[in-house]
């Protein structure tokens, strides 16, 4: 699985997104001090779950920072 880690501050927990080419997608938060994907809370998403998450994150981003032009 490929894992992309999103970190805005290295002292905070890391948000991770993992996926493969056979339809598996996971999002999770790793605990501090652990390797990415080693420890934390992770959830499996299907295609609808991915689309719902993208929609919610876009709404949150636009509400917090304004819409992209």
Backbone as XML, in Angstrom:
<?xml version="1.0"?>
<chain id="A" units="angstrom">
  <residue number="1" name="UNK">
    <atom name="N" x="0.835" y="-1.188" z="0.000"/>
    <atom name="CA" x="0.000" y="0.000" z="0.000"/>
    <atom name="C" x="0.871" y="1.240" z="0.000"/>
  </residue>
  <residue number="2" name="UNK">
    <atom name="N" x="0.466" y="2.217" z="-0.758"/>
    <atom name="CA" x="1.123" y="3.514" z="-0.723"/>
    <atom name="C" x="0.518" y="4.307" z="0.423"/>
  </residue>
  <residue number="3" name="UNK">
    <atom name="N" x="1.341" y="5.102" z="1.109"/>
    <atom name="CA" x="0.858" y="5.948" z="2.194"/>
    <atom name="C" x="1.345" y="7.364" z="1.982"/>
  </residue>
  <residue number="4" name="UNK">
    <atom name="N" x="0.418" y="8.305" z="2.038"/>
    <atom name="CA" x="0.746" y="9.740" z="1.985"/>
    <atom name="C" x="0.452" y="10.303" z="3.366"/>
  </residue>
  <residue number="5" name="UNK">
    <atom name="N" x="1.443" y="10.956" z="3.956"/>
    <atom name="CA" x="1.293" y="11.539" z="5.284"/>
    <atom name="C" x="1.112" y="13.041" z="5.163"/>
  </residue>
  <residue number="6" name="UNK">
    <atom name="N" x="0.143" y="13.571" z="5.895"/>
    <atom name="CA" x="-0.135" y="14.993" z="5.900"/>
    <atom name="C" x="0.201" y="15.523" z="7.286"/>
  </residue>
  <residue number="7" name="UNK">
    <atom name="N" x="1.209" y="16.401" z="7.348"/>
    <atom name="CA" x="1.663" y="16.947" z="8.624"/>
    <atom name="C" x="1.745" y="18.456" z="8.491"/>
  </residue>
  <residue number="8" name="UNK">
    <atom name="N" x="1.037" y="19.174" z="9.354"/>
    <atom name="CA" x="1.166" y="20.629" z="9.343"/>
    <atom name="C" x="2.138" y="21.081" z="10.429"/>
  </residue>
  <residue number="9" name="UNK">
    <atom name="N" x="2.346" y="20.258" z="11.438"/>
    <atom name="CA" x="3.279" y="20.544" z="12.533"/>
    <atom name="C" x="3.879" y="19.209" z="12.972"/>
  </residue>
  <residue number="10" name="UNK">
    <atom name="N" x="5.183" y="19.040" z="12.889"/>
    <atom name="CA" x="5.796" y="17.746" z="13.210"/>
    <atom name="C" x="5.547" y="17.279" z="14.643"/>
  </residue>
  <residue number="11" name="UNK">
    <atom name="N" x="5.154" y="18.165" z="15.547"/>
    <atom name="CA" x="4.906" y="17.771" z="16.932"/>
    <atom name="C" x="3.489" y="17.245" z="17.149"/>
  </residue>
  <residue number="12" name="UNK">
    <atom name="N" x="2.656" y="17.313" z="16.128"/>
    <atom name="CA" x="1.276" y="16.848" z="16.239"/>
    <atom name="C" x="1.141" y="15.458" z="15.642"/>
  </residue>
  <residue number="13" name="UNK">
    <atom name="N" x="0.013" y="14.842" z="15.887"/>
    <atom name="CA" x="-0.265" y="13.549" z="15.270"/>
    <atom name="C" x="-0.342" y="13.725" z="13.754"/>
  </residue>
  <residue number="14" name="UNK">
    <atom name="N" x="-0.069" y="12.627" z="13.058"/>
    <atom name="CA" x="-0.031" y="12.679" z="11.592"/>
    <atom name="C" x="-1.276" y="12.045" z="10.999"/>
  </residue>
  <residue number="15" name="UNK">
    <atom name="N" x="-1.828" y="12.702" z="10.011"/>
    <atom name="CA" x="-2.947" y="12.151" z="9.256"/>
    <atom name="C" x="-2.373" y="11.388" z="8.074"/>
  </residue>
  <residue number="16" name="UNK">
    <atom name="N" x="-2.837" y="10.184" z="7.878"/>
    <atom name="CA" x="-2.336" y="9.374" z="6.778"/>
    <atom name="C" x="-3.458" y="8.901" z="5.877"/>
  </residue>
  <residue number="17" name="UNK">
    <atom name="N" x="-3.130" y="8.747" z="4.614"/>
    <atom name="CA" x="-4.041" y="8.157" z="3.631"/>
    <atom name="C" x="-3.253" y="7.049" z="2.940"/>
  </residue>
  <residue number="18" name="UNK">
    <atom name="N" x="-3.805" y="5.854" z="2.956"/>
    <atom name="CA" x="-3.141" y="4.701" z="2.341"/>
    <atom name="C" x="-4.072" y="4.102" z="1.290"/>
  </residue>
  <residue number="19" name="UNK">
    <atom name="N" x="-3.485" y="3.573" z="0.206"/>
    <atom name="CA" x="-4.300" y="2.980" z="-0.855"/>
    <atom name="C" x="-3.479" y="1.990" z="-1.654"/>
  </residue>
  <residue number="20" name="UNK">
    <atom name="N" x="-4.203" y="1.143" z="-2.370"/>
    <atom name="CA" x="-3.568" y="0.251" z="-3.338"/>
    <atom name="C" x="-4.405" y="0.259" z="-4.612"/>
  </residue>
  <residue number="21" name="UNK">
    <atom name="N" x="-4.022" y="-0.547" z="-5.580"/>
    <atom name="CA" x="-4.699" y="-0.504" z="-6.877"/>
    <atom name="C" x="-5.832" y="-1.512" z="-6.983"/>
  </residue>
  <residue number="22" name="UNK">
    <atom name="N" x="-6.164" y="-2.186" z="-5.889"/>
    <atom name="CA" x="-7.245" y="-3.173" z="-5.955"/>
    <atom name="C" x="-8.460" y="-2.741" z="-5.129"/>
  </residue>
  <residue number="23" name="UNK">
    <atom name="N" x="-8.574" y="-1.440" z="-4.861"/>
    <atom name="CA" x="-9.781" y="-0.924" z="-4.246"/>
    <atom name="C" x="-9.751" y="-0.734" z="-2.748"/>
  </residue>
  <residue number="24" name="UNK">
    <atom name="N" x="-8.580" y="-0.729" z="-2.160"/>
    <atom name="CA" x="-8.473" y="-0.498" z="-0.721"/>
    <atom name="C" x="-7.992" y="0.920" z="-0.454"/>
  </residue>
  <residue number="25" name="UNK">
    <atom name="N" x="-8.751" y="1.661" z="0.370"/>
    <atom name="CA" x="-8.378" y="3.012" z="0.793"/>
    <atom name="C" x="-8.579" y="3.082" z="2.300"/>
  </residue>
  <residue number="26" name="UNK">
    <atom name="N" x="-7.593" y="3.632" z="2.997"/>
    <atom name="CA" x="-7.691" y="3.830" z="4.431"/>
    <atom name="C" x="-7.266" y="5.247" z="4.777"/>
  </residue>
  <residue number="27" name="UNK">
    <atom name="N" x="-7.906" y="5.827" z="5.786"/>
    <atom name="CA" x="-7.461" y="7.093" z="6.363"/>
    <atom name="C" x="-7.277" y="6.849" z="7.847"/>
  </residue>
  <residue number="28" name="UNK">
    <atom name="N" x="-6.308" y="7.550" z="8.428"/>
    <atom name="CA" x="-6.078" y="7.336" z="9.844"/>
    <atom name="C" x="-5.209" y="8.401" z="10.462"/>
  </residue>
  <residue number="29" name="UNK">
    <atom name="N" x="-5.145" y="8.338" z="11.767"/>
    <atom name="CA" x="-4.302" y="9.223" z="12.559"/>
    <atom name="C" x="-3.336" y="8.349" z="13.326"/>
  </residue>
  <residue number="30" name="UNK">
    <atom name="N" x="-2.050" y="8.590" z="13.125"/>
    <atom name="CA" x="-1.016" y="7.836" z="13.840"/>
    <atom name="C" x="-0.678" y="8.513" z="15.151"/>
  </residue>
  <residue number="31" name="UNK">
    <atom name="N" x="-0.308" y="7.712" z="16.128"/>
    <atom name="CA" x="0.122" y="8.264" z="17.407"/>
    <atom name="C" x="1.553" y="8.771" z="17.282"/>
  </residue>
  <residue number="32" name="UNK">
    <atom name="N" x="1.896" y="9.731" z="18.118"/>
    <atom name="CA" x="3.227" y="10.318" z="18.079"/>
    <atom name="C" x="4.286" y="9.260" z="18.388"/>
  </residue>
  <residue number="33" name="UNK">
    <atom name="N" x="5.398" y="9.333" z="17.688"/>
    <atom name="CA" x="6.520" y="8.440" z="17.939"/>
    <atom name="C" x="6.456" y="7.124" z="17.185"/>
  </residue>
  <residue number="34" name="UNK">
    <atom name="N" x="5.339" y="6.797" z="16.561"/>
    <atom name="CA" x="5.211" y="5.540" z="15.826"/>
    <atom name="C" x="5.475" y="5.786" z="14.351"/>
  </residue>
  <residue number="35" name="UNK">
    <atom name="N" x="5.891" y="4.746" z="13.665"/>
    <atom name="CA" x="6.029" y="4.836" z="12.221"/>
    <atom name="C" x="4.635" y="4.956" z="11.605"/>
  </residue>
  <residue number="36" name="UNK">
    <atom name="N" x="4.535" y="5.625" z="10.469"/>
    <atom name="CA" x="3.246" y="5.794" z="9.801"/>
    <atom name="C" x="2.662" y="4.424" z="9.470"/>
  </residue>
  <residue number="37" name="UNK">
    <atom name="N" x="1.411" y="4.218" z="9.842"/>
    <atom name="CA" x="0.730" y="2.960" z="9.580"/>
    <atom name="C" x="0.983" y="1.893" z="10.626"/>
  </residue>
  <residue number="38" name="UNK">
    <atom name="N" x="1.852" y="2.152" z="11.583"/>
    <atom name="CA" x="2.211" y="1.163" z="12.598"/>
    <atom name="C" x="1.233" y="1.161" z="13.763"/>
  </residue>
  <residue number="39" name="UNK">
    <atom name="N" x="0.787" y="2.332" z="14.172"/>
    <atom name="CA" x="-0.075" y="2.436" z="15.342"/>
    <atom name="C" x="-1.007" y="3.630" z="15.169"/>
  </residue>
  <residue number="40" name="UNK">
    <atom name="N" x="-2.198" y="3.525" z="15.665"/>
    <atom name="CA" x="-3.147" y="4.623" z="15.566"/>
    <atom name="C" x="-4.536" y="4.120" z="15.240"/>
  </residue>
  <residue number="41" name="UNK">
    <atom name="N" x="-5.370" y="5.013" z="14.794"/>
    <atom name="CA" x="-6.741" y="4.686" z="14.416"/>
    <atom name="C" x="-6.892" y="4.834" z="12.908"/>
  </residue>
  <residue number="42" name="UNK">
    <atom name="N" x="-7.300" y="3.764" z="12.259"/>
    <atom name="CA" x="-7.439" y="3.757" z="10.811"/>
    <atom name="C" x="-8.824" y="3.261" z="10.430"/>
  </residue>
  <residue number="43" name="UNK">
    <atom name="N" x="-9.381" y="3.800" z="9.350"/>
    <atom name="CA" x="-10.700" y="3.400" z="8.861"/>
    <atom name="C" x="-10.615" y="3.066" z="7.381"/>
  </residue>
  <residue number="44" name="UNK">
    <atom name="N" x="-11.313" y="2.014" z="6.976"/>
    <atom name="CA" x="-11.419" y="1.646" z="5.566"/>
    <atom name="C" x="-12.536" y="2.461" z="4.927"/>
  </residue>
  <residue number="45" name="UNK">
    <atom name="N" x="-12.306" y="2.934" z="3.711"/>
    <atom name="CA" x="-13.316" y="3.681" z="2.973"/>
    <atom name="C" x="-13.600" y="2.998" z="1.643"/>
  </residue>
  <residue number="46" name="UNK">
    <atom name="N" x="-14.875" y="2.959" z="1.271"/>
    <atom name="CA" x="-15.226" y="2.536" z="-0.075"/>
    <atom name="C" x="-15.279" y="3.792" z="-0.953"/>
  </residue>
  <residue number="47" name="UNK">
    <atom name="N" x="-15.654" y="3.645" z="-2.206"/>
    <atom name="CA" x="-15.660" y="4.794" z="-3.118"/>
    <atom name="C" x="-16.587" y="5.899" z="-2.622"/>
  </residue>
  <residue number="48" name="UNK">
    <atom name="N" x="-17.779" y="5.541" z="-2.145"/>
    <atom name="CA" x="-18.712" y="6.536" z="-1.630"/>
    <atom name="C" x="-18.130" y="7.238" z="-0.406"/>
  </residue>
  <residue number="49" name="UNK">
    <atom name="N" x="-17.490" y="6.480" z="0.476"/>
    <atom name="CA" x="-16.862" y="7.081" z="1.655"/>
    <atom name="C" x="-15.768" y="8.066" z="1.269"/>
  </residue>
  <residue number="50" name="UNK">
    <atom name="N" x="-14.966" y="7.724" z="0.249"/>
    <atom name="CA" x="-13.930" y="8.646" z="-0.241"/>
    <atom name="C" x="-14.563" y="9.926" z="-0.774"/>
  </residue>
  <residue number="51" name="UNK">
    <atom name="N" x="-15.610" y="9.780" z="-1.582"/>
    <atom name="CA" x="-16.272" y="10.959" z="-2.148"/>
    <atom name="C" x="-16.891" y="11.828" z="-1.056"/>
  </residue>
  <residue number="52" name="UNK">
    <atom name="N" x="-17.504" y="11.202" z="-0.053"/>
    <atom name="CA" x="-18.088" y="11.960" z="1.057"/>
    <atom name="C" x="-17.006" y="12.720" z="1.827"/>
  </residue>
  <residue number="53" name="UNK">
    <atom name="N" x="-15.875" y="12.059" z="2.092"/>
    <atom name="CA" x="-14.776" y="12.707" z="2.815"/>
    <atom name="C" x="-14.227" y="13.891" z="2.022"/>
  </residue>
  <residue number="54" name="UNK">
    <atom name="N" x="-14.027" y="13.724" z="0.727"/>
    <atom name="CA" x="-13.529" y="14.817" z="-0.120"/>
    <atom name="C" x="-14.493" y="15.998" z="-0.074"/>
  </residue>
  <residue number="55" name="UNK">
    <atom name="N" x="-15.781" y="15.719" z="-0.174"/>
    <atom name="CA" x="-16.798" y="16.778" z="-0.146"/>
    <atom name="C" x="-16.762" y="17.547" z="1.183"/>
  </residue>
  <residue number="56" name="UNK">
    <atom name="N" x="-16.663" y="16.831" z="2.294"/>
    <atom name="CA" x="-16.644" y="17.469" z="3.613"/>
    <atom name="C" x="-15.367" y="18.282" z="3.813"/>
  </residue>
  <residue number="57" name="UNK">
    <atom name="N" x="-14.226" y="17.752" z="3.397"/>
    <atom name="CA" x="-12.964" y="18.480" z="3.557"/>
    <atom name="C" x="-12.968" y="19.744" z="2.694"/>
  </residue>
  <residue number="58" name="UNK">
    <atom name="N" x="-13.505" y="19.676" z="1.495"/>
    <atom name="CA" x="-13.606" y="20.883" z="0.654"/>
    <atom name="C" x="-14.489" y="21.932" z="1.314"/>
  </residue>
  <residue number="59" name="UNK">
    <atom name="N" x="-15.608" y="21.502" z="1.874"/>
    <atom name="CA" x="-16.510" y="22.442" z="2.545"/>
    <atom name="C" x="-15.809" y="23.080" z="3.752"/>
  </residue>
  <residue number="60" name="UNK">
    <atom name="N" x="-15.093" y="22.276" z="4.515"/>
    <atom name="CA" x="-14.361" y="22.803" z="5.672"/>
    <atom name="C" x="-13.277" y="23.787" z="5.236"/>
  </residue>
  <residue number="61" name="UNK">
    <atom name="N" x="-12.522" y="23.436" z="4.204"/>
    <atom name="CA" x="-11.479" y="24.324" z="3.687"/>
    <atom name="C" x="-12.059" y="25.650" z="3.221"/>
  </residue>
  <residue number="62" name="UNK">
    <atom name="N" x="-13.134" y="25.593" z="2.433"/>
    <atom name="CA" x="-13.743" y="26.813" z="1.911"/>
    <atom name="C" x="-14.320" y="27.673" z="3.026"/>
  </residue>
  <residue number="63" name="UNK">
    <atom name="N" x="-14.898" y="27.056" z="4.039"/>
    <atom name="CA" x="-15.445" y="27.809" z="5.176"/>
    <atom name="C" x="-14.338" y="28.467" z="5.986"/>
  </residue>
  <residue number="64" name="UNK">
    <atom name="N" x="-13.218" y="27.761" z="6.142"/>
    <atom name="CA" x="-12.120" y="28.293" z="6.964"/>
    <atom name="C" x="-11.252" y="29.309" z="6.234"/>
  </residue>
  <residue number="65" name="UNK">
    <atom name="N" x="-11.006" y="29.093" z="4.933"/>
    <atom name="CA" x="-10.033" y="29.906" z="4.203"/>
    <atom name="C" x="-10.610" y="30.678" z="3.009"/>
  </residue>
  <residue number="66" name="UNK">
    <atom name="N" x="-11.885" y="30.445" z="2.693"/>
    <atom name="CA" x="-12.472" y="31.048" z="1.501"/>
    <atom name="C" x="-12.316" y="30.129" z="0.309"/>
  </residue>
  <residue number="67" name="UNK">
    <atom name="N" x="-13.156" y="30.344" z="-0.681"/>
    <atom name="CA" x="-13.129" y="29.504" z="-1.879"/>
    <atom name="C" x="-11.950" y="29.838" z="-2.771"/>
  </residue>
  <residue number="68" name="UNK">
    <atom name="N" x="-11.414" y="28.814" z="-3.439"/>
    <atom name="CA" x="-10.372" y="29.028" z="-4.446"/>
    <atom name="C" x="-11.026" y="29.667" z="-5.672"/>
  </residue>
  <residue number="69" name="UNK">
    <atom name="N" x="-10.326" y="30.579" z="-6.282"/>
    <atom name="CA" x="-10.874" y="31.241" z="-7.480"/>
    <atom name="C" x="-10.498" y="30.477" z="-8.712"/>
  </residue>
</chain>
